Amino acid sequence: MAGRYFAQAKKNIGQFRRHEFHFFAGMSKLLELFYAGIRADTPPPIPYSEILRTAEVMDRVIEQVYPATVAGGSR
């Protein structure tokens, strides 16, 4: 197990040094697939039902973390 962790750490360091390792790395790929789908007239990389479900979960989290902001409508 330690060998796997070490190998992954080496991979992560290499990606970081090549500027490929950052918090939103997956977002770049997702946007690339999204726009490729628009050009090719194919379905989005994530089904609409999953997009809506994720937005709903995020809304619930925000309501719990910032109840006064959401209820009051101001920041």
LOLUM-330176 format. One line per field, with one value per residue (C-alpha): residue number from 1; residue in one letter; x, y, z. Coordinates in pm, 1 decimal. Example, Ala and Ser with C-alpha at 12.3 -4.5 7.8 and 13.67 -1.06 7.14 Angstrom:
n: c(1 / 2)
res: c(A / S)
east: c(1230.0 / 1367.0)
north: c(-450.0 / -106.0)
up: c(780.0 / 714.0)
***
This chain:
n: c(1 / 2 / 3 / 4 / 5 / 6 / 7 / 8 / 9 / 10 / 11 / 12 / 13 / 14 / 15 / 16 / 17 / 18 / 19 / 20 / 21 / 22 / 23 / 24 / 25 / 26 / 27 / 28 / 29 / 30 / 31 / 32 / 33 / 34 / 35 / 36 / 37 / 38 / 39 / 40 / 41 / 42 / 43 / 44 / 45 / 46 / 47 / 48 / 49 / 50 / 51 / 52 / 53 / 54 / 55 / 56 / 57 / 58 / 59 / 60 / 61 / 62 / 63 / 64 / 65 / 66 / 67 / 68 / 69 / 70 / 71 / 72 / 73 / 74 / 75)
res: c(M / A / G / R / Y / F / A / Q / A / K / K / N / I / G / Q / F / R / R / H / E / F / H / F / F / A / G / M / S / K / L / L / E / L / F / Y / A / G / I / R / A / D / T / P / P / P / I / P / Y / S / E / I / L / R / T / A / E / V / M / D / R / V / I / E / Q / V / Y / P / A / T / V / A / G / G / S / R)
east: c(0.0 / 285.0 / 433.7 / 109.3 / 94.6 / 454.6 / 392.6 / 83.9 / 276.4 / 546.4 / 279.8 / 114.4 / 445.7 / 518.7 / 178.2 / 225.3 / 566.6 / 417.1 / 134.2 / -121.4 / -218.3 / -460.5 / -790.0 / -1011.7 / -817.8 / -1129.2 / -1330.0 / -1112.2 / -1177.4 / -1548.9 / -1577.1 / -1379.3 / -1624.1 / -1922.7 / -1817.9 / -1719.8 / -2073.2 / -2217.4 / -2006.4 / -2087.9 / -2453.8 / -2411.3 / -2543.6 / -2362.1 / -2088.1 / -2307.9 / -2681.0 / -2915.2 / -3074.2 / -2735.1 / -2671.9 / -3007.7 / -2956.8 / -2613.4 / -2751.6 / -3027.0 / -2777.4 / -2558.8 / -2860.1 / -2944.1 / -2587.5 / -2578.3 / -2911.7 / -2769.2 / -2434.3 / -2566.2 / -2931.1 / -2955.5 / -2805.6 / -3041.5 / -3351.8 / -3273.4 / -3173.2 / -2869.6 / -2499.3)
north: c(0.0 / 236.8 / 170.9 / 276.6 / 594.6 / 675.8 / 612.0 / 835.5 / 1106.5 / 1097.1 / 1123.9 / 1418.5 / 1599.6 / 1548.6 / 1685.8 / 1981.3 / 2059.5 / 2047.5 / 2280.0 / 2002.5 / 1950.3 / 2203.4 / 2207.8 / 2248.6 / 2019.0 / 1812.2 / 2123.8 / 2198.0 / 1851.3 / 1878.4 / 2211.1 / 2069.4 / 1776.5 / 2009.9 / 2233.4 / 1934.0 / 1804.1 / 2134.8 / 2129.4 / 1764.8 / 1792.6 / 1508.0 / 1473.4 / 1663.6 / 1480.4 / 1482.0 / 1401.3 / 1692.8 / 1503.2 / 1487.4 / 1856.5 / 1948.4 / 1711.9 / 1859.2 / 2213.7 / 2117.9 / 1969.8 / 2279.7 / 2503.5 / 2305.8 / 2331.8 / 2707.1 / 2752.2 / 2576.2 / 2754.1 / 3103.3 / 3103.6 / 3480.2 / 3564.6 / 3335.5 / 3434.5 / 3806.4 / 3816.4 / 4036.1 / 3977.9)
up: c(0.0 / 84.3 / -258.1 / -424.3 / -216.9 / -308.0 / -678.3 / -673.9 / -488.9 / -757.7 / -1027.3 / -850.5 / -812.7 / -1182.9 / -1280.8 / -1048.0 / -1197.0 / -1548.4 / -1434.5 / -1494.9 / -1132.0 / -992.8 / -807.8 / -1113.7 / -1348.6 / -1416.1 / -1495.4 / -1799.6 / -1938.7 / -1862.9 / -2045.4 / -2337.0 / -2363.2 / -2323.3 / -2613.5 / -2825.7 / -2772.0 / -2888.7 / -3204.6 / -3280.1 / -3169.3 / -2917.4 / -2560.7 / -2284.6 / -2092.0 / -1780.5 / -1807.7 / -1741.7 / -1452.4 / -1276.4 / -1339.9 / -1184.7 / -890.9 / -819.6 / -835.8 / -592.1 / -345.3 / -372.6 / -309.9 / 5.3 / 132.6 / 68.3 / 247.4 / 553.3 / 553.4 / 477.8 / 597.0 / 653.2 / 315.0 / 126.6 / 324.8 / 319.4 / -45.1 / 28.1 / 76.2)
***
